[in-house]
Amino acid sequence: MELQCTQGTLPPFPARRASVADDPLTDAEVRRLAEVPTGAAWLSGIAVGLLLIAWFLIWLLIYIPRGAIG
């Protein structure tokens, strides 16, 4: 089946597109990619920990000394 367009005829669509994912990973690539999630987990854990420490310090140093409002 060929599609008609204003500039001529288009070739038929390929049955299956070639993909980078079709290439198997080498052992070196697998080892390198295995370390990425660990580093991301550490980075996000440190960021969340710093946010919790900041929240606790604000609560301790600002809200507690003010006392109850009302």
MMTF fields as JSON, N, C-alpha, C and O atoms, coordinates in Angstrom:
{
  "mmtfVersion": "1.0.0",
  "mmtfProducer": "UNKNOWN",
  "numBonds": 279,
  "numAtoms": 280,
  "numGroups": 70,
  "numChains": 1,
  "numModels": 1,
  "chainsPerModel": [1],
  "groupsPerChain": [70],
  "chainIdList": ["A"],
  "bondAtomList": [4, 2, 8, 6, 12, 10, 16, 14, 20, 18, 24, 22, 28, 26, 32, 30, 36, 34, 40, 38, 44, 42, 48, 46, 52, 50, 56, 54, 60, 58, 64, 62, 68, 66, 72, 70, 76, 74, 80, 78, 84, 82, 88, 86, 92, 90, 96, 94, 100, 98, 104, 102, 108, 106, 112, 110, 116, 114, 120, 118, 124, 122, 128, 126, 132, 130, 136, 134, 140, 138, 144, 142, 148, 146, 152, 150, 156, 154, 160, 158, 164, 162, 168, 166, 172, 170, 176, 174, 180, 178, 184, 182, 188, 186, 192, 190, 196, 194, 200, 198, 204, 202, 208, 206, 212, 210, 216, 214, 220, 218, 224, 222, 228, 226, 232, 230, 236, 234, 240, 238, 244, 242, 248, 246, 252, 250, 256, 254, 260, 258, 264, 262, 268, 266, 272, 270, 276, 274],
  "bondOrderList": [1, 1, 1, 1, 1, 1, 1, 1, 1, 1, 1, 1, 1, 1, 1, 1, 1, 1, 1, 1, 1, 1, 1, 1, 1, 1, 1, 1, 1, 1, 1, 1, 1, 1, 1, 1, 1, 1, 1, 1, 1, 1, 1, 1, 1, 1, 1, 1, 1, 1, 1, 1, 1, 1, 1, 1, 1, 1, 1, 1, 1, 1, 1, 1, 1, 1, 1, 1, 1],
  "groupList": [{"groupName": "MET", "atomNameList": ["N", "CA", "C", "O"], "elementList": ["N", "C", "C", "O"], "formalChargeList": [0, 0, 0, 0], "bondAtomList": [1, 0, 2, 1, 3, 2], "bondOrderList": [1, 1, 2], "singleLetterCode": "M", "chemCompType": "L-PEPTIDE LINKING"}, {"groupName": "GLU", "atomNameList": ["N", "CA", "C", "O"], "elementList": ["N", "C", "C", "O"], "formalChargeList": [0, 0, 0, 0], "bondAtomList": [1, 0, 2, 1, 3, 2], "bondOrderList": [1, 1, 2], "singleLetterCode": "E", "chemCompType": "L-PEPTIDE LINKING"}, {"groupName": "LEU", "atomNameList": ["N", "CA", "C", "O"], "elementList": ["N", "C", "C", "O"], "formalChargeList": [0, 0, 0, 0], "bondAtomList": [1, 0, 2, 1, 3, 2], "bondOrderList": [1, 1, 2], "singleLetterCode": "L", "chemCompType": "L-PEPTIDE LINKING"}, {"groupName": "GLN", "atomNameList": ["N", "CA", "C", "O"], "elementList": ["N", "C", "C", "O"], "formalChargeList": [0, 0, 0, 0], "bondAtomList": [1, 0, 2, 1, 3, 2], "bondOrderList": [1, 1, 2], "singleLetterCode": "Q", "chemCompType": "L-PEPTIDE LINKING"}, {"groupName": "CYS", "atomNameList": ["N", "CA", "C", "O"], "elementList": ["N", "C", "C", "O"], "formalChargeList": [0, 0, 0, 0], "bondAtomList": [1, 0, 2, 1, 3, 2], "bondOrderList": [1, 1, 2], "singleLetterCode": "C", "chemCompType": "L-PEPTIDE LINKING"}, {"groupName": "THR", "atomNameList": ["N", "CA", "C", "O"], "elementList": ["N", "C", "C", "O"], "formalChargeList": [0, 0, 0, 0], "bondAtomList": [1, 0, 2, 1, 3, 2], "bondOrderList": [1, 1, 2], "singleLetterCode": "T", "chemCompType": "L-PEPTIDE LINKING"}, {"groupName": "GLY", "atomNameList": ["N", "CA", "C", "O"], "elementList": ["N", "C", "C", "O"], "formalChargeList": [0, 0, 0, 0], "bondAtomList": [1, 0, 2, 1, 3, 2], "bondOrderList": [1, 1, 2], "singleLetterCode": "G", "chemCompType": "PEPTIDE LINKING"}, {"groupName": "PRO", "atomNameList": ["N", "CA", "C", "O"], "elementList": ["N", "C", "C", "O"], "formalChargeList": [0, 0, 0, 0], "bondAtomList": [1, 0, 2, 1, 3, 2], "bondOrderList": [1, 1, 2], "singleLetterCode": "P", "chemCompType": "L-PEPTIDE LINKING"}, {"groupName": "PHE", "atomNameList": ["N", "CA", "C", "O"], "elementList": ["N", "C", "C", "O"], "formalChargeList": [0, 0, 0, 0], "bondAtomList": [1, 0, 2, 1, 3, 2], "bondOrderList": [1, 1, 2], "singleLetterCode": "F", "chemCompType": "L-PEPTIDE LINKING"}, {"groupName": "ALA", "atomNameList": ["N", "CA", "C", "O"], "elementList": ["N", "C", "C", "O"], "formalChargeList": [0, 0, 0, 0], "bondAtomList": [1, 0, 2, 1, 3, 2], "bondOrderList": [1, 1, 2], "singleLetterCode": "A", "chemCompType": "L-PEPTIDE LINKING"}, {"groupName": "ARG", "atomNameList": ["N", "CA", "C", "O"], "elementList": ["N", "C", "C", "O"], "formalChargeList": [0, 0, 0, 0], "bondAtomList": [1, 0, 2, 1, 3, 2], "bondOrderList": [1, 1, 2], "singleLetterCode": "R", "chemCompType": "L-PEPTIDE LINKING"}, {"groupName": "SER", "atomNameList": ["N", "CA", "C", "O"], "elementList": ["N", "C", "C", "O"], "formalChargeList": [0, 0, 0, 0], "bondAtomList": [1, 0, 2, 1, 3, 2], "bondOrderList": [1, 1, 2], "singleLetterCode": "S", "chemCompType": "L-PEPTIDE LINKING"}, {"groupName": "VAL", "atomNameList": ["N", "CA", "C", "O"], "elementList": ["N", "C", "C", "O"], "formalChargeList": [0, 0, 0, 0], "bondAtomList": [1, 0, 2, 1, 3, 2], "bondOrderList": [1, 1, 2], "singleLetterCode": "V", "chemCompType": "L-PEPTIDE LINKING"}, {"groupName": "ASP", "atomNameList": ["N", "CA", "C", "O"], "elementList": ["N", "C", "C", "O"], "formalChargeList": [0, 0, 0, 0], "bondAtomList": [1, 0, 2, 1, 3, 2], "bondOrderList": [1, 1, 2], "singleLetterCode": "D", "chemCompType": "L-PEPTIDE LINKING"}, {"groupName": "TRP", "atomNameList": ["N", "CA", "C", "O"], "elementList": ["N", "C", "C", "O"], "formalChargeList": [0, 0, 0, 0], "bondAtomList": [1, 0, 2, 1, 3, 2], "bondOrderList": [1, 1, 2], "singleLetterCode": "W", "chemCompType": "L-PEPTIDE LINKING"}, {"groupName": "ILE", "atomNameList": ["N", "CA", "C", "O"], "elementList": ["N", "C", "C", "O"], "formalChargeList": [0, 0, 0, 0], "bondAtomList": [1, 0, 2, 1, 3, 2], "bondOrderList": [1, 1, 2], "singleLetterCode": "I", "chemCompType": "L-PEPTIDE LINKING"}, {"groupName": "TYR", "atomNameList": ["N", "CA", "C", "O"], "elementList": ["N", "C", "C", "O"], "formalChargeList": [0, 0, 0, 0], "bondAtomList": [1, 0, 2, 1, 3, 2], "bondOrderList": [1, 1, 2], "singleLetterCode": "Y", "chemCompType": "L-PEPTIDE LINKING"}],
  "groupTypeList": [0, 1, 2, 3, 4, 5, 3, 6, 5, 2, 7, 7, 8, 7, 9, 10, 10, 9, 11, 12, 9, 13, 13, 7, 2, 5, 13, 9, 1, 12, 10, 10, 2, 9, 1, 12, 7, 5, 6, 9, 9, 14, 2, 11, 6, 15, 9, 12, 6, 2, 2, 2, 15, 9, 14, 8, 2, 15, 14, 2, 2, 15, 16, 15, 7, 10, 6, 9, 15, 6],
  "groupIdList": [1, 2, 3, 4, 5, 6, 7, 8, 9, 10, 11, 12, 13, 14, 15, 16, 17, 18, 19, 20, 21, 22, 23, 24, 25, 26, 27, 28, 29, 30, 31, 32, 33, 34, 35, 36, 37, 38, 39, 40, 41, 42, 43, 44, 45, 46, 47, 48, 49, 50, 51, 52, 53, 54, 55, 56, 57, 58, 59, 60, 61, 62, 63, 64, 65, 66, 67, 68, 69, 70],
  "secStructList": [7, 7, 3, 3, 3, 6, 6, 3, 3, 3, 7, 7, 7, 7, 1, 1, 7, 7, 7, 4, 4, 4, 1, 7, 7, 7, 2, 2, 2, 2, 2, 2, 2, 2, 2, 2, 2, 2, 2, 2, 2, 2, 2, 2, 2, 2, 2, 2, 2, 2, 2, 2, 2, 2, 2, 2, 2, 2, 0, 0, 0, 0, 0, 2, 2, 2, 7, 7, 7, 7],
  "xCoordList": [0.845, 0.0, 0.892, 1.775, 0.661, 1.419, 0.496, -0.666, 1.015, 0.236, 0.467, 1.591, -0.58, -0.473, -0.355, -1.08, 0.527, 0.647, 0.854, 0.984, 0.885, 0.982, 2.332, 2.44, 3.349, 4.684, 5.07, 6.212, 4.184, 4.522, 4.047, 3.098, 4.712, 4.328, 5.304, 6.518, 4.773, 5.605, 5.861, 4.982, 7.04, 7.288, 6.44, 6.006, 6.202, 5.415, 6.144, 7.372, 5.364, 5.941, 6.701, 6.264, 7.815, 8.526, 7.713, 7.009, 7.823, 7.073, 7.569, 6.788, 8.86, 9.426, 10.567, 11.448, 10.547, 11.604, 12.837, 12.722, 13.984, 15.221, 15.335, 15.014, 15.783, 15.867, 17.229, 17.862, 17.657, 18.893, 18.723, 19.684, 17.501, 17.243, 17.423, 17.538, 17.448, 17.649, 19.082, 19.336, 20.024, 21.422, 21.64, 21.269, 22.24, 22.499, 23.593, 24.511, 23.486, 24.479, 25.715, 25.619, 26.855, 28.081, 28.186, 27.453, 29.087, 29.269, 29.709, 29.284, 30.554, 31.016, 29.855, 29.783, 28.95, 27.787, 26.845, 26.292, 26.656, 25.784, 26.358, 25.618, 27.68, 28.306, 28.188, 27.924, 28.385, 28.312, 26.888, 26.698, 25.897, 24.506, 23.997, 23.036, 24.608, 24.172, 24.466, 23.779, 25.468, 25.845, 24.988, 24.93, 24.336, 23.582, 22.43, 22.322, 21.56, 20.462, 20.938, 20.276, 22.061, 22.579, 22.983, 22.678, 23.658, 24.052, 22.851, 22.842, 21.845, 20.631, 19.887, 19.331, 19.871, 19.213, 19.943, 19.309, 21.266, 22.033, 21.787, 21.586, 21.806, 21.608, 20.227, 20.105, 19.197, 17.847, 17.687, 16.993, 18.313, 18.244, 18.906, 18.384, 20.052, 20.741, 19.899, 19.786, 19.306, 18.482, 17.264, 16.938, 16.598, 15.43, 15.856, 15.163, 16.98, 17.483, 17.781, 17.453, 18.399, 18.676, 17.389, 17.302, 16.402, 15.114, 14.453, 13.896, 14.506, 13.916, 14.66, 14.037, 15.966, 16.745, 16.39, 16.215, 16.278, 15.912, 14.523, 14.312, 13.567, 12.207, 12.215, 11.55, 12.956, 13.002, 13.643, 13.175, 14.707, 15.346, 14.424, 14.382, 13.689, 12.725, 11.661, 11.3, 11.16, 10.142, 10.694, 10.015, 11.909, 12.518, 12.891, 12.679, 13.433, 13.957, 12.952, 13.143, 11.885, 10.918, 9.573, 9.062, 8.997, 7.639, 7.576, 6.674, 8.483, 8.452, 8.666, 7.907, 9.651, 9.838, 8.659, 8.451, 7.887, 6.75, 5.622, 4.881, 5.494, 4.421, 3.1, 3.046, 2.047, 0.713, 0.217, 0.427, -0.431, -1.003, -2.502, -3.151, -3.04, -4.494, -5.031, -6.247],
  "yCoordList": [-1.178, 0.0, 1.243, 1.382, 2.108, 3.342, 4.498, 4.517, 5.448, 6.617, 7.733, 7.963, 8.394, 9.515, 10.81, 11.002, 11.677, 12.984, 14.01, 13.657, 15.251, 16.311, 16.315, 16.844, 15.745, 15.784, 14.469, 14.322, 13.543, 12.284, 11.102, 11.207, 9.984, 8.747, 8.435, 8.551, 8.042, 7.655, 6.16, 5.405, 5.705, 4.256, 3.622, 4.319, 2.324, 1.665, 1.7, 1.77, 1.651, 1.656, 0.355, -0.71, 0.43, -0.819, -1.65, -1.108, -2.95, -3.834, -3.7, -3.825, -3.449, -3.324, -2.342, -2.457, -1.373, -0.365, -0.896, -1.619, -0.537, -0.889, -0.003, 1.184, -0.57, 0.168, -0.065, -1.102, 0.919, 0.765, -0.33, -1.011, -0.495, -1.505, -2.926, -3.868, -3.087, -4.42, -4.915, -6.119, -3.98, -4.37, -4.862, -4.174, -6.047, -6.528, -5.701, -5.212, -5.553, -4.803, -5.653, -6.862, -5.017, -5.727, -5.841, -5.172, -6.679, -6.855, -5.555, -5.254, -4.791, -3.516, -2.546, -1.82, -2.521, -1.625, -2.049, -1.199, -3.333, -3.821, -3.446, -3.007, -3.613, -3.244, -1.743, -1.317, -0.943, 0.508, 0.952, 1.829, 0.362, 0.745, 0.237, 0.79, -0.791, -1.323, -0.348, -0.369, 0.505, 1.443, 2.698, 3.384, 3.017, 4.268, 4.336, 5.348, 3.33, 3.451, 3.592, 4.255, 2.988, 3.106, 4.55, 5.082, 5.175, 6.569, 7.501, 8.448, 7.242, 8.059, 7.894, 8.861, 6.697, 6.467, 7.202, 7.794, 7.161, 7.892, 9.401, 10.077, 9.91, 11.34, 11.782, 12.798, 11.037, 11.408, 11.238, 12.029, 10.226, 10.041, 11.179, 11.641, 11.628, 12.756, 14.023, 14.786, 14.257, 15.448, 15.444, 16.468, 14.312, 14.223, 14.397, 15.065, 13.81, 13.973, 15.428, 15.895, 16.152, 17.575, 18.388, 19.305, 18.057, 18.75, 18.494, 19.416, 17.263, 16.956, 17.66, 18.145, 17.716, 18.433, 19.913, 20.514, 20.516, 21.935, 22.174, 23.148, 21.296, 21.442, 21.346, 22.134, 20.395, 20.227, 21.435, 21.867, 21.992, 23.177, 24.394, 25.162, 24.575, 25.681, 25.49, 26.44, 24.272, 23.992, 24.258, 24.855, 23.821, 23.946, 25.396, 25.844, 26.126, 27.461, 28.593, 29.69, 28.346, 29.414, 29.149, 30.007, 27.983, 27.736, 27.454, 27.953, 26.688, 26.359, 27.597, 27.776, 28.466, 29.636, 30.616, 31.336, 30.666, 31.593, 31.166, 32.005, 29.893, 29.396, 29.344, 29.516, 29.108, 29.004, 30.397, 31.368, 30.487, 31.74, 31.662, 30.712, 32.663, 32.65, 33.111, 33.135],
  "zCoordList": [0.0, 0.0, 0.0, 0.846, -0.92, -0.981, -0.647, -1.051, 0.083, 0.457, -0.559, -1.004, -0.904, -1.833, -1.038, -0.062, -1.434, -0.818, -1.914, -3.086, -1.544, -2.545, -3.253, -4.359, -2.647, -3.243, -3.907, -4.344, -3.993, -4.649, -3.832, -3.055, -4.016, -3.352, -2.234, -2.406, -1.094, 0.036, -0.003, -0.418, 0.416, 0.467, 1.571, 2.489, 1.495, 2.542, 3.889, 3.947, 4.958, 6.3, 6.553, 6.117, 7.243, 7.55, 8.547, 9.399, 8.424, 9.315, 10.754, 11.697, 10.92, 12.253, 12.178, 11.326, 13.077, 13.085, 13.815, 14.804, 13.327, 14.02, 15.253, 15.201, 16.34, 17.593, 18.229, 18.032, 18.99, 19.744, 20.789, 21.145, 21.275, 22.307, 21.775, 22.559, 20.457, 19.895, 20.06, 20.017, 20.248, 20.423, 21.852, 22.803, 22.014, 23.38, 24.058, 23.399, 25.373, 26.135, 26.395, 26.611, 26.372, 26.714, 28.233, 28.961, 28.702, 30.148, 30.816, 31.931, 30.141, 30.709, 30.86, 31.852, 29.893, 29.974, 31.087, 31.785, 31.26, 32.328, 33.688, 34.569, 33.873, 35.151, 35.403, 36.528, 34.356, 34.517, 34.852, 35.694, 34.209, 34.453, 35.79, 36.324, 36.343, 37.635, 38.763, 39.784, 38.603, 39.654, 39.661, 40.681, 38.581, 38.471, 39.471, 40.163, 39.596, 40.555, 42.002, 42.8, 42.35, 43.706, 43.993, 45.06, 43.056, 43.234, 43.3, 44.087, 42.484, 42.506, 43.824, 44.343, 44.364, 45.645, 46.769, 47.642, 46.746, 47.759, 47.65, 48.659, 46.446, 46.233, 46.707, 47.392, 46.354, 46.788, 48.292, 48.93, 48.865, 50.314, 51.074, 52.088, 50.586, 51.226, 51.098, 52.057, 49.921, 49.713, 50.635, 51.235, 50.748, 51.633, 53.084, 53.852, 53.469, 54.836, 55.166, 56.257, 54.236, 54.459, 54.575, 55.393, 53.767, 53.872, 55.222, 55.818, 55.71, 57.009, 58.144, 59.088, 58.055, 59.073, 59.06, 60.121, 57.862, 57.761, 58.33, 59.052, 58.015, 58.539, 60.065, 60.738, 60.606, 62.054, 62.723, 63.776, 62.136, 62.715, 62.683, 63.644, 61.592, 61.535, 62.605, 63.299, 62.741, 63.751, 65.149, 65.983, 65.4, 66.723, 67.044, 68.171, 66.091, 66.358, 66.138, 66.663, 65.373, 65.107, 65.772, 66.492, 65.542, 66.025, 67.515, 68.187, 68.044, 69.474, 70.346, 71.299, 70.081, 70.927, 70.897, 71.874, 69.817, 69.731, 70.654, 71.168, 70.86, 71.721, 70.978, 69.761, 71.721, 71.127, 70.728, 71.456, 69.588, 69.127, 69.321, 68.883, 69.976, 70.09, 71.384, 71.574]
}
